[in-house]
């Protein structure tokens, strides 16, 4: 298994893995693959990594710039994270998260936010904060990880591509 940056030839496989990964997810509106497409079209994928083995692409993770009302430095949002359903539970998602966070660390990013399962993302150091939130996500599922900055607060604004717009 290798973790590597996506190439233009990977777009179709990334879309297929993402659609399959979220197909049965009760919290999903089935648009995660479209979010990735819109971020890619707007040149807003700061980091886009795939997990690939002899079967092809089996996982993907995206990071994009976010604006934090009261946060210093460059902040990024993790997501979507996708692993093929028949490969979930094998550590592929964890490897993708660690690789992406390592890249953010090297980029001197202030930190990263994520909307997701606190038990899963807590393993990587993500924490909840009553002082940090974003529209549409219950606070208990919205977390941050400071890398090179202070603790953020306020509202986090994601790229318009998360909401159906390809704007910049």
N, C-alpha and C positions, 0 to 999 in steps of 0.2 A: 504494500500500500504506500502510495506517495501522496503528499499534500503539495499542491503547486498552484500558482496563479492561473486563473481561467485564461483561455485563448478564445478568439472569435469563433473557432470551430466547436467550442464547448456549449454554446448558447442553447441549442436544442436539447442536449442531454441534461443540462442544468434545469431547464424548464420541466422536462419529464420527471426527473428525480424530485423536484420541488412539488409538482402536482401530486405525485404518488405519496410523498411524505405527509402532506396535509389533507389527503382525501378523507380520512376518517377522523380527523381532529375536530372535536366539538367546538373549540374556540376559533376555528378558522372560517373565513368567509370565502375560501377557495381562490383568493387573488394573489397569494404570495408569489407565484411565478410571474404575474403581471407587474408586481412591485419591482422585481429584479429587472424585468425588461425595461420598465420606465426609468429606473435608475441608470441602467446601462445606456439607454438612448440619450439621457441628459448628461452623460459623462459624470455621474455622481456616485459611482461605485468606487469608493476610496480603496477598498480591499475586497477582492473576490477570489476565493480559493476553492479548489475542488479536491476531493479525495478520489483517487483513481487506483484501481487494481486491474488484474487481468480481465475482469468482467466489464471494465469501462468506468465511467463516473458513477460513484455510489454515494456521494455526499457533496454538499456545497455550503458555503457560508459567505455572507455579505456584510460589509461594514460601510456605512456612509456618514458623512459629516452631519452633525446636528447642532442646533443653536440652543445653548443653555442660558436662560435669562441672567442668572447670577453664577456664572462659572468662568473661571479664568482659563485661557489657552484653548486649544483645539479639542473638541469633544466629538465622539463618534457613537453611532448607534449600531449595535450588533443585530443583524437579522435581515432577512430570514436565514435560519439554519435548517438545513434539510439533509436527511439521510434516507436512502431507499428503505422502505418498510421491512424487507427481508434481511436487512443488514443492521437494523437498529439494535441497540443493546450490546454492540461489539466494540464500543469505544471510538467509533469513527467521529461522532459529533464532538466528543471531548478533544480529540486530536485537532479537529478544525478550529474549535474555540481557542485552544492553547496556541496554535500557530498564528491565528489572527491577533490575539492579544500580544504575542511576542512581537509581531510586526508593528502594532500600535506603540509598544514600548520603545522600539528602535526609532520610531518616527517622533518620539518625544511628545506623544499625545497627552493631553491633560487627563483624559479618562474616557470611559465608555459607559453607555447606558444600554439596558436591554429590557424588553417586556417578555416575561416568561415565567416558568416554574421556579420559585425561589429555592426549592431543594436542589434542583439541577444546577442553576447558575450560581447558587451560594458556594458550591464546591470550588469555584474559580475566584472567589473573593467578592462577588457582587453582594451589595447590601441594599436594603430598603431605607428610605428616608421620608419622613412625613413632609419634609421641606422641598421635595423634588417630585414632580409629577408631569404627566402629559395627558392630553385630551383622549378620552375613550378607554383608558387603561386603568383598572382598579389599582390603587396604590400598592397593595400587597404583592402585585405582580410586576411592578416597575422598580428596577434596581439600577445601581451605579457602581462603578469601580474606578477609584481615583488611581491614576498611574503617575502623573507628574503635575499634580495640581491640588488645589484645596477641595474641600467637600462642596459640591455644587448645590444650588437651591433654585427654586422657581420653576417655571414651566419649560419643558424641553420641546423644541420645535423640530420635527422631522422634515426631510426633503418633501416637496409637493408630490413626488412620485409615489409616496406611501398612500396618498389620498386620491389617486387617479389622474393626477396632472403631471405632465412631462416638463413643466416649467423649471427654471433654474433657481 
